[in-house]
């Protein structure tokens, strides 16, 4: 694999075919702790460095205590990036992903590194599953990374299974994000089935909140005492295809990024137990999947929670979401960064004190320069890592203020 570093200064839903260039194995290294960033005032320019290339549909990234980065590729690979500085190298992790059902939007998707990784060396992936070439479900699988980082073995398969699947792969979104207390939020798609988003007996079209060791409900879940085990896991419902979920550092509030049909991608501020109003079955009165209904149907569900931001038309096909944090970011400290697939840009949303979106910025170095942007994660050193999802020569980018 060719690994390059380039720098660009700030100036002013269909996937591409999948091809994977040959890759080379590089030694694993350990990154030193980053120095404390100096405070900055005003709006910074941004620099973009390419940390890795020659990849395919990089879906998610997770950070290890020694400075390395685990990442997933949708067609069934996990690899280690040796650090978050230019010159980092990529090493494949030997793990059995032969049962991953790779079709359409489905495959190997979200990844979360456990809070106690330094002791357990565990991480969890979200993936579409198959048995004898037949799609069965979407599931969370927990792995243990070997001491040398060269391989990973399953320790819980599944940790949580039974999430609905569409054999076409449509609306198979599955983003996992670590909460401050070590629990995990799991954002799911509705698999393009009309009744699923409003069905509290289904785990599709939801944001779940679970214990990452047991797959049981987080203790403060809104339906934690329900007799139905599925309902106990639900944090919010009425979603179409959630592609990003993130926690605001100062408040602990949860936000999601969600695909709309032909209009109205949404960023939502999640309230426990709330309905976000997507119902293509129109209360079960129509069959199929009616995408002409509103993304948040306030006529049918007056108590549904409206989005804090909507794309209108055309949609951007927003994906990973992450809060930017650190004094080095100046006026962008506290902003929400959201990747766009169809829009091929990074949307940087500055929030008002009431939680509404006050301003949306589109930094030029990430506006159409690298194609479809999928994963967005804040590294421990304060840089923002962004992955591309074009299907060939995909990249992991490092974004920093200058």
C-alpha positions in Angstrom: 0.0 0.0 0.0 1.3 3.4 -0.9 1.1 5.7 2.1 1.5 9.5 1.4 1.1 12.7 3.3 -0.2 15.9 1.5 -1.1 19.2 3.0 -3.9 21.5 1.8 -4.5 25.0 3.3 -7.9 26.6 3.7 -8.9 28.7 0.7 -12.1 30.2 0.2 -26.5 7.2 -2.9 -24.8 4.9 -4.7 -21.3 3.6 -3.9 -18.5 3.4 -6.4 -17.2 0.0 -7.6 -15.0 -1.7 -5.0 -11.4 -2.5 -5.8 -8.7 -3.0 -3.3 -5.0 -2.3 -4.3 -2.4 -4.6 -2.9 -1.1 -3.6 0.5 2.1 -4.1 2.3 2.7 -5.0 6.0 4.5 -2.5 8.1 5.8 -2.8 11.7 3.6 -1.6 14.5 4.8 1.4 16.3 3.7 3.4 19.4 2.9 7.1 19.2 4.1 9.4 21.9 1.6 11.5 23.9 0.8 14.7 22.1 1.8 18.0 23.8 -0.9 20.2 25.3 -2.3 22.5 22.6 -2.0 26.3 23.0 -5.3 28.2 23.2 -6.3 30.0 20.0 -8.8 32.8 19.3 -10.8 33.4 16.1 -11.6 31.1 13.2 -8.7 28.8 12.2 -7.6 27.7 8.8 -7.5 23.9 8.4 -4.7 21.6 7.2 -5.5 18.2 5.8 -2.9 15.4 5.8 -3.4 12.0 4.2 -2.4 9.4 6.8 -3.3 6.3 4.8 -4.5 5.5 1.2 -5.2 2.5 -1.0 -8.1 1.5 1.2 -11.8 0.7 0.5 -14.8 2.2 2.2 -13.3 3.0 5.5 -16.3 2.9 7.8 -15.1 3.6 11.3 -12.0 4.3 13.5 -11.2 3.7 17.2 -8.2 4.8 19.2 -6.0 2.5 21.3 -4.2 3.7 24.5 -0.8 3.5 22.8 -1.7 5.9 20.1 -2.6 3.4 17.4 -5.9 3.5 15.5 -8.1 0.5 14.6 -10.2 0.9 11.6 -12.8 -1.1 9.6 -13.3 -1.4 5.8 -16.8 -2.3 4.7 -15.8 -5.4 2.7 -14.6 -7.2 5.8 -11.2 -6.0 7.1 -9.8 -4.5 10.3 -6.4 -2.9 10.3 -4.1 -0.9 12.6 -2.8 2.6 11.7 0.4 3.1 13.7 -0.4 6.7 14.8 -2.2 9.9 13.9 0.8 11.8 12.6 1.9 11.9 8.9 4.1 9.0 8.1 1.9 6.5 9.9 1.9 2.9 8.6 -1.0 0.4 8.1 -0.8 -3.2 9.3 -3.7 -5.7 8.6 -5.2 -7.5 11.5 -5.7 -11.2 10.9 -9.3 -11.9 11.9 -12.1 -14.1 10.5 -14.7 -12.0 8.7 -15.8 -14.8 6.3 -19.4 -14.6 7.7 -19.8 -10.8 7.0 -22.5 -10.3 4.4 -21.1 -7.7 2.0 -23.9 -6.3 -0.2 -25.1 -2.8 -1.0 -24.8 -0.7 2.1 -24.1 -3.7 4.3 -20.8 -5.2 5.5 -18.3 -4.5 8.3 -19.4 -1.1 9.7 -19.1 0.5 13.1 -16.3 -0.1 15.6 -15.8 0.9 19.2 -12.8 0.3 21.4 -13.8 -0.7 24.9 -13.0 1.8 27.7 -11.0 -0.9 29.5 -9.0 -1.9 26.4 -5.7 -1.5 28.3 -6.8 -4.4 30.5 -9.0 -6.5 28.2 -7.7 -5.6 24.6 -11.3 -5.8 23.5 -13.2 -4.0 20.7 -16.6 -4.5 19.2 -17.7 -4.3 15.6 -21.1 -4.0 14.0 -21.6 -6.2 10.9 -24.1 -7.8 8.6 -24.1 -11.5 9.1 -24.6 -14.5 6.7 -24.9 -18.2 7.1 -24.3 -20.3 4.0 -24.5 -17.2 1.8 -27.9 -16.2 3.3 -28.3 -12.9 5.1 -29.4 -13.6 8.7 -29.1 -10.4 10.8 -27.0 -7.4 11.8 -25.0 -8.0 14.9 -22.4 -6.7 17.3 -19.4 -8.9 17.7 -16.7 -8.5 20.4 -13.1 -9.2 19.6 -9.8 -9.5 21.6 -6.7 -8.0 19.9 -3.5 -10.0 20.3 -0.7 -8.5 22.3 1.3 -7.8 19.1 -1.7 -6.4 17.3 -1.4 -8.9 14.5 -4.6 -10.8 15.0 -8.0 -10.7 16.7 -10.2 -13.5 18.0 -13.9 -13.4 18.8 -15.0 -13.5 22.4 -18.7 -12.8 22.0 -20.4 -13.8 18.7 -22.8 -12.2 18.8 -22.6 -9.8 21.7 -26.0 -8.6 20.4 -27.7 -10.2 17.5 -31.1 -10.1 15.8 -31.0 -6.6 14.4 -33.1 -6.7 11.2 -31.3 -7.0 7.9 -32.2 -6.3 4.3 -30.6 -8.8 1.9 -30.0 -5.9 -0.5 -28.0 -4.2 2.2 -30.3 -1.1 2.0 -30.5 1.0 5.2 -28.1 -1.2 7.1 -26.5 1.6 9.0 -24.8 0.7 12.2 -22.7 3.2 14.0 -21.3 2.5 17.5 -20.1 5.2 19.9 -18.6 5.0 23.4 -20.4 7.0 26.1 -18.3 8.6 28.9 -19.3 5.8 31.4 -18.1 3.1 29.1 -21.6 2.1 27.8 -22.2 2.2 24.0 -24.7 3.9 21.8 -25.7 1.8 18.7 -27.4 3.6 15.8 -29.3 1.4 13.3 -31.1 1.7 10.0 -34.7 0.6 9.3 -33.7 -1.8 6.5 -36.3 0.0 4.3 -39.2 -1.7 5.9 -42.2 0.6 6.6 -43.3 -0.6 10.0 -39.9 -1.0 11.7 -39.1 2.6 12.8 -42.2 2.9 15.0 -42.1 -0.7 16.2 -40.7 -0.9 19.8 -40.3 -4.6 19.4 -37.7 -4.2 16.7 -34.1 -2.9 17.0 -34.1 -1.3 13.5 -34.6 2.4 13.0 -33.4 3.1 16.5 -30.6 4.4 18.7 -29.8 1.8 21.3 -27.9 2.2 24.6 -26.2 -0.9 25.9 -23.7 -2.4 28.3 -20.8 -3.4 26.1 -19.9 -6.4 28.3 -23.3 -7.9 28.6 -25.4 -6.3 25.8 -28.0 -5.6 28.4 -29.7 -2.2 28.7 -27.8 0.9 30.1 -29.2 1.5 33.6 -30.9 4.8 32.7 -32.6 3.7 29.5 -36.1 5.0 29.1 -37.7 1.6 28.8 -35.4 -0.3 31.1 -38.2 -2.0 33.1 -40.2 -3.1 30.1 -41.2 -6.8 29.9 -39.8 -6.9 26.3 -36.0 -7.4 26.2 -35.8 -5.5 22.9 -37.5 -2.4 24.3 -35.2 -2.2 27.2 -32.3 -1.5 24.9 -34.0 1.4 23.0 -32.9 5.0 23.6 -34.8 6.7 20.8 -36.9 5.5 17.9 -38.7 6.6 14.7 -35.4 6.9 12.7 -34.8 6.2 9.0 -31.1 5.3 8.6 -28.9 6.8 11.3 -25.3 6.9 10.1 -23.6 8.9 12.9 -24.0 9.2 16.7 -21.9 11.2 19.1 -21.8 12.6 22.6 -21.3 16.3 23.4 -18.2 16.5 25.7 -19.4 19.2 28.1 -23.0 18.1 28.5 -23.1 14.3 27.8 -26.0 15.0 25.4 -26.3 12.7 22.4 -26.7 13.8 18.8 -27.3 11.8 15.6 -26.8 12.2 11.9 -29.5 10.5 9.7 -30.2 10.0 6.0 -33.3 11.4 4.5 -35.0 10.1 1.3 -34.9 12.8 -1.5 -35.0 15.6 1.0 -34.2 16.4 4.6 -31.2 14.7 6.0 -31.3 15.4 9.7 -29.1 16.1 12.7 -31.0 15.3 15.8 -30.5 16.1 19.5 -31.6 12.9 21.1 -33.9 12.8 24.1 -34.3 9.5 26.0 -37.5 7.7 24.9 -38.4 10.2 22.2 -39.9 9.5 18.8 -38.2 11.2 15.8 -41.2 10.8 13.6 -40.3 8.6 10.6 -43.2 6.3 9.6 -43.3 5.1 6.0 -46.1 2.7 6.9 -48.4 5.7 7.9 -49.4 4.0 11.1 -49.6 0.6 9.4 -52.3 1.8 7.0 -50.1 1.4 3.8 -47.9 -1.5 2.7 -44.4 -1.2 1.3 -42.2 1.7 2.1 -43.8 5.1 1.4 -40.9 7.6 1.3 -43.2 10.6 0.5 -43.9 11.0 4.2 -42.1 13.7 6.2 -38.8 12.7 7.9 -40.4 14.0 11.1 -44.2 13.6 10.8 -45.6 16.1 13.3 -49.1 15.6 12.0 -49.2 11.9 12.9 -46.9 12.3 15.9 -47.4 15.7 17.5 -44.9 14.9 20.2 -42.2 13.8 17.8 -38.9 15.7 18.2 -38.0 18.0 15.3 -34.5 18.0 13.9 -32.0 20.7 14.9 -30.8 20.8 11.3 -32.2 19.6 8.1 -30.6 19.6 4.7 -33.7 20.4 2.7 -33.2 19.4 -0.9 -31.0 18.0 -2.2 -29.8 15.7 0.5 -26.1 15.6 1.5 -26.3 11.9 2.7 -24.6 12.8 6.0 -22.7 10.1 7.8 -20.2 10.1 10.7 -20.5 12.9 13.3 -18.2 14.1 16.0 -17.7 17.1 18.3 -14.6 19.1 17.8 -12.9 19.8 21.1 -9.8 21.6 22.3 -8.5 25.2 22.7 -6.4 24.9 19.6 -9.6 24.9 17.5 -10.4 28.5 18.4 -14.0 29.4 17.3 -14.5 25.8 16.1 -14.1 24.4 19.7 -17.4 22.8 20.5 -18.7 22.6 16.9 -20.2 19.5 15.4 -18.4 18.0 12.4 -20.5 15.8 10.1 -19.2 14.0 7.0 -21.3 13.9 3.8 -21.3 11.1 1.3 -23.3 12.4 -1.6 -22.4 16.0 -0.7 -18.6 15.1 -0.6 -17.9 17.6 2.1 -17.4 18.2 5.8 -20.2 20.2 7.4 -19.1 22.0 10.5 -22.0 23.1 12.6 -21.7 25.7 15.3 -24.4 25.4 18.0 -26.2 28.1 19.8 -26.6 28.0 23.6 -30.1 26.5 23.2 -28.6 23.6 21.2 -29.9 24.8 17.8 -27.6 25.1 14.8 -26.5 28.7 14.5 -24.1 28.4 11.6 -22.9 25.7 9.1 -19.4 26.0 7.6 -18.0 24.1 4.7 -14.2 24.1 4.9 -12.8 24.3 1.4 -10.0 21.7 1.9 -12.8 19.1 2.5 -15.4 20.4 0.0 -15.2 18.0 -3.0 -11.5 17.5 -2.7 -11.6 13.8 -1.4 -15.0 12.5 -2.5 -17.4 10.8 -0.2 -16.7 11.4 3.5 -17.8 8.5 5.9 -16.2 8.4 9.3 -15.4 11.3 11.6 -13.6 10.8 14.9 -11.7 13.1 17.3 -8.3 11.7 18.1 -6.8 11.9 21.6 -4.2 14.4 20.3 -7.0 16.8 19.3 -6.8 16.2 15.6 -9.9 15.2 13.6 -9.7 12.0 11.6 -12.0 11.7 8.5 -12.3 8.7 6.3 -13.4 8.5 2.7 -15.8 6.0 1.1 -15.4 6.1 -2.6 -14.7 2.3 -3.1 -11.2 2.7 -4.5 -8.1 4.4 -3.1 -9.9 5.4 0.0 -8.1 7.4 2.6 -7.8 8.3 6.3 -7.3 12.1 6.6 -6.0 14.1 9.5 -7.6 17.6 9.9 -5.9 20.1 12.1 -6.2 23.9 12.7 -3.4 26.2 11.7 
